[in-house]
Amino acid sequence: MVQTDTTSSKFSTYQLSQGYNSMNFQAKEIGRHMLYFVIDSQPSNVVIMDVLAQA
């Protein structure tokens, strides 16, 4: 999910193969990105990444 100055959210669905425990993430927008997993209808803790413009 991406949080910006607007009140909209976007989401993507990924499927990890058995044995994998990591994934790459590349932010395409400035703002707050929140990642979490849902397994058997149980969400994980949220990982928050604040993406800023390069100086």
Distance bins in CASP14 RR format, pairs under 12 A and 6 or more apart:
PFRMAT RR
TARGET T0000
AUTHOR 0000-0000-0000
RMODE 2
METHOD distances of the structure
MODEL  1
1 7 0 0 0 0 0 1 0 0 0 0 0
1 8 0 0 0 0 1 0 0 0 0 0 0
1 9 1 0 1 0 0 0 0 0 0 0 0
1 10 1 0 0 1 0 0 0 0 0 0 0
1 11 1 0 1 0 0 0 0 0 0 0 0
1 12 0 0 0 0 1 0 0 0 0 0 0
1 29 0 0 0 0 0 1 0 0 0 0 0
1 31 0 0 0 0 0 1 0 0 0 0 0
1 32 0 0 0 0 1 0 0 0 0 0 0
1 33 1 0 0 1 0 0 0 0 0 0 0
1 34 1 0 1 0 0 0 0 0 0 0 0
1 35 1 0 0 1 0 0 0 0 0 0 0
1 36 0 0 0 0 1 0 0 0 0 0 0
1 43 0 0 0 0 0 1 0 0 0 0 0
1 46 0 0 0 0 1 0 0 0 0 0 0
1 47 0 0 0 0 0 1 0 0 0 0 0
1 48 0 0 0 0 1 0 0 0 0 0 0
1 49 0 0 0 0 0 1 0 0 0 0 0
2 8 0 0 0 0 1 0 0 0 0 0 0
2 9 1 0 0 1 0 0 0 0 0 0 0
2 10 1 0 1 0 0 0 0 0 0 0 0
2 11 0 0 0 0 1 0 0 0 0 0 0
2 12 0 0 0 0 0 1 0 0 0 0 0
2 25 0 0 0 0 0 1 0 0 0 0 0
2 27 0 0 0 0 1 0 0 0 0 0 0
2 28 0 0 0 0 1 0 0 0 0 0 0
2 29 1 0 1 0 0 0 0 0 0 0 0
2 30 0 0 0 0 1 0 0 0 0 0 0
2 31 1 0 0 1 0 0 0 0 0 0 0
2 32 1 0 0 1 0 0 0 0 0 0 0
2 33 1 0 1 0 0 0 0 0 0 0 0
2 34 1 0 0 1 0 0 0 0 0 0 0
2 35 0 0 0 0 0 1 0 0 0 0 0
2 48 0 0 0 0 0 1 0 0 0 0 0
2 49 0 0 0 0 1 0 0 0 0 0 0
2 50 0 0 0 0 0 1 0 0 0 0 0
2 51 0 0 0 0 1 0 0 0 0 0 0
3 9 1 0 0 1 0 0 0 0 0 0 0
3 10 0 0 0 0 1 0 0 0 0 0 0
3 27 0 0 0 0 0 1 0 0 0 0 0
3 29 0 0 0 0 0 1 0 0 0 0 0
3 30 0 0 0 0 0 1 0 0 0 0 0
3 31 1 0 0 1 0 0 0 0 0 0 0
3 32 1 1 0 0 0 0 0 0 0 0 0
3 33 1 0 0 1 0 0 0 0 0 0 0
3 34 1 0 0 1 0 0 0 0 0 0 0
3 35 0 0 0 0 0 1 0 0 0 0 0
3 46 0 0 0 0 0 1 0 0 0 0 0
3 48 0 0 0 0 1 0 0 0 0 0 0
3 49 0 0 0 0 0 1 0 0 0 0 0
3 50 0 0 0 0 1 0 0 0 0 0 0
3 51 0 0 0 0 0 1 0 0 0 0 0
4 10 0 0 0 0 1 0 0 0 0 0 0
4 27 0 0 0 0 0 1 0 0 0 0 0
4 28 0 0 0 0 0 1 0 0 0 0 0
4 29 1 0 0 1 0 0 0 0 0 0 0
4 30 1 0 0 1 0 0 0 0 0 0 0
4 31 1 0 1 0 0 0 0 0 0 0 0
4 32 1 0 0 1 0 0 0 0 0 0 0
4 33 0 0 0 0 1 0 0 0 0 0 0
4 34 0 0 0 0 0 1 0 0 0 0 0
4 50 0 0 0 0 0 1 0 0 0 0 0
4 51 0 0 0 0 1 0 0 0 0 0 0
5 29 0 0 0 0 0 1 0 0 0 0 0
5 30 0 0 0 0 1 0 0 0 0 0 0
5 31 0 0 0 0 1 0 0 0 0 0 0
5 32 0 0 0 0 0 1 0 0 0 0 0
6 29 0 0 0 0 0 1 0 0 0 0 0
6 31 0 0 0 0 0 1 0 0 0 0 0
6 32 0 0 0 0 0 1 0 0 0 0 0
8 29 0 0 0 0 0 1 0 0 0 0 0
9 32 0 0 0 0 0 1 0 0 0 0 0
9 33 0 0 0 0 0 1 0 0 0 0 0
9 34 0 0 0 0 1 0 0 0 0 0 0
10 27 0 0 0 0 0 1 0 0 0 0 0
10 28 0 0 0 0 0 1 0 0 0 0 0
10 29 0 0 0 0 1 0 0 0 0 0 0
10 31 0 0 0 0 0 1 0 0 0 0 0
10 33 0 0 0 0 1 0 0 0 0 0 0
10 34 0 0 0 0 0 1 0 0 0 0 0
11 33 0 0 0 0 0 1 0 0 0 0 0
11 34 0 0 0 0 1 0 0 0 0 0 0
11 35 0 0 0 0 0 1 0 0 0 0 0
11 36 0 0 0 0 0 1 0 0 0 0 0
11 38 0 0 0 0 0 1 0 0 0 0 0
12 23 0 0 0 0 0 1 0 0 0 0 0
12 25 0 0 0 0 0 1 0 0 0 0 0
12 26 0 0 0 0 0 1 0 0 0 0 0
12 28 0 0 0 0 0 1 0 0 0 0 0
12 33 0 0 0 0 0 1 0 0 0 0 0
12 35 0 0 0 0 1 0 0 0 0 0 0
13 37 0 0 0 0 0 1 0 0 0 0 0
13 38 0 0 0 0 1 0 0 0 0 0 0
14 20 0 0 0 0 0 1 0 0 0 0 0
14 22 0 0 0 0 0 1 0 0 0 0 0
14 23 1 0 0 1 0 0 0 0 0 0 0
14 24 0 0 0 0 0 1 0 0 0 0 0
14 25 0 0 0 0 1 0 0 0 0 0 0
14 35 0 0 0 0 1 0 0 0 0 0 0
14 36 0 0 0 0 0 1 0 0 0 0 0
14 37 0 0 0 0 1 0 0 0 0 0 0
14 38 0 0 0 0 0 1 0 0 0 0 0
15 23 0 0 0 0 0 1 0 0 0 0 0
15 37 0 0 0 0 0 1 0 0 0 0 0
15 38 0 0 0 0 0 1 0 0 0 0 0
15 39 0 0 0 0 0 1 0 0 0 0 0
16 22 0 0 0 0 1 0 0 0 0 0 0
16 23 1 0 0 1 0 0 0 0 0 0 0
16 24 0 0 0 0 0 1 0 0 0 0 0
16 37 0 0 0 0 1 0 0 0 0 0 0
16 39 0 0 0 0 1 0 0 0 0 0 0
17 23 0 0 0 0 0 1 0 0 0 0 0
20 37 0 0 0 0 0 1 0 0 0 0 0
21 37 0 0 0 0 0 1 0 0 0 0 0
22 35 0 0 0 0 0 1 0 0 0 0 0
22 37 0 0 0 0 0 1 0 0 0 0 0
22 47 0 0 0 0 0 1 0 0 0 0 0
23 35 0 0 0 0 1 0 0 0 0 0 0
23 37 0 0 0 0 1 0 0 0 0 0 0
23 47 0 0 0 0 0 1 0 0 0 0 0
24 35 0 0 0 0 0 1 0 0 0 0 0
25 33 1 0 0 1 0 0 0 0 0 0 0
25 34 0 0 0 0 0 1 0 0 0 0 0
25 35 1 0 0 1 0 0 0 0 0 0 0
25 47 0 0 0 0 1 0 0 0 0 0 0
25 49 1 0 0 1 0 0 0 0 0 0 0
25 51 0 0 0 0 0 1 0 0 0 0 0
26 33 0 0 0 0 0 1 0 0 0 0 0
26 49 0 0 0 0 0 1 0 0 0 0 0
26 51 0 0 0 0 0 1 0 0 0 0 0
27 33 1 0 1 0 0 0 0 0 0 0 0
27 34 0 0 0 0 0 1 0 0 0 0 0
27 35 0 0 0 0 0 1 0 0 0 0 0
27 48 0 0 0 0 0 1 0 0 0 0 0
27 49 1 0 0 1 0 0 0 0 0 0 0
27 50 0 0 0 0 1 0 0 0 0 0 0
27 51 1 0 1 0 0 0 0 0 0 0 0
27 52 0 0 0 0 1 0 0 0 0 0 0
27 53 0 0 0 0 0 1 0 0 0 0 0
27 54 0 0 0 0 0 1 0 0 0 0 0
28 51 0 0 0 0 1 0 0 0 0 0 0
29 49 0 0 0 0 0 1 0 0 0 0 0
29 50 0 0 0 0 0 1 0 0 0 0 0
29 51 1 0 0 1 0 0 0 0 0 0 0
29 52 0 0 0 0 0 1 0 0 0 0 0
29 53 0 0 0 0 0 1 0 0 0 0 0
30 49 0 0 0 0 0 1 0 0 0 0 0
30 50 0 0 0 0 1 0 0 0 0 0 0
30 51 1 0 1 0 0 0 0 0 0 0 0
30 52 1 0 0 1 0 0 0 0 0 0 0
30 53 1 0 1 0 0 0 0 0 0 0 0
30 54 0 0 0 0 1 0 0 0 0 0 0
31 48 0 0 0 0 0 1 0 0 0 0 0
31 49 0 0 0 0 1 0 0 0 0 0 0
31 50 1 0 0 1 0 0 0 0 0 0 0
31 51 1 0 1 0 0 0 0 0 0 0 0
31 52 1 0 0 1 0 0 0 0 0 0 0
31 53 0 0 0 0 1 0 0 0 0 0 0
32 46 0 0 0 0 0 1 0 0 0 0 0
32 47 0 0 0 0 0 1 0 0 0 0 0
32 48 1 0 0 1 0 0 0 0 0 0 0
32 49 1 0 0 1 0 0 0 0 0 0 0
32 50 1 0 1 0 0 0 0 0 0 0 0
32 51 1 0 0 1 0 0 0 0 0 0 0
32 52 0 0 0 0 0 1 0 0 0 0 0
33 46 0 0 0 0 0 1 0 0 0 0 0
33 47 0 0 0 0 1 0 0 0 0 0 0
33 48 1 0 0 1 0 0 0 0 0 0 0
33 49 1 0 1 0 0 0 0 0 0 0 0
33 50 1 0 0 1 0 0 0 0 0 0 0
33 51 1 0 0 1 0 0 0 0 0 0 0
33 52 0 0 0 0 0 1 0 0 0 0 0
34 43 0 0 0 0 0 1 0 0 0 0 0
34 44 0 0 0 0 0 1 0 0 0 0 0
34 45 0 0 0 0 0 1 0 0 0 0 0
34 46 1 0 1 0 0 0 0 0 0 0 0
34 47 1 0 0 1 0 0 0 0 0 0 0
34 48 1 0 1 0 0 0 0 0 0 0 0
34 49 1 0 0 1 0 0 0 0 0 0 0
34 50 0 0 0 0 0 1 0 0 0 0 0
34 51 0 0 0 0 0 1 0 0 0 0 0
35 43 0 0 0 0 0 1 0 0 0 0 0
35 44 0 0 0 0 1 0 0 0 0 0 0
35 45 0 0 0 0 1 0 0 0 0 0 0
35 46 1 0 0 1 0 0 0 0 0 0 0
35 47 1 0 1 0 0 0 0 0 0 0 0
35 48 0 0 0 0 1 0 0 0 0 0 0
35 49 1 0 0 1 0 0 0 0 0 0 0
36 42 0 0 0 0 0 1 0 0 0 0 0
36 43 1 0 1 0 0 0 0 0 0 0 0
36 44 1 0 1 0 0 0 0 0 0 0 0
36 45 1 0 0 1 0 0 0 0 0 0 0
36 46 1 0 1 0 0 0 0 0 0 0 0
36 47 1 0 0 1 0 0 0 0 0 0 0
36 48 0 0 0 0 1 0 0 0 0 0 0
36 49 0 0 0 0 0 1 0 0 0 0 0
37 43 1 0 0 1 0 0 0 0 0 0 0
37 44 1 0 1 0 0 0 0 0 0 0 0
37 45 0 0 0 0 1 0 0 0 0 0 0
37 46 0 0 0 0 1 0 0 0 0 0 0
37 47 0 0 0 0 1 0 0 0 0 0 0
38 44 1 0 0 1 0 0 0 0 0 0 0
38 45 0 0 0 0 0 1 0 0 0 0 0
38 46 0 0 0 0 0 1 0 0 0 0 0
END
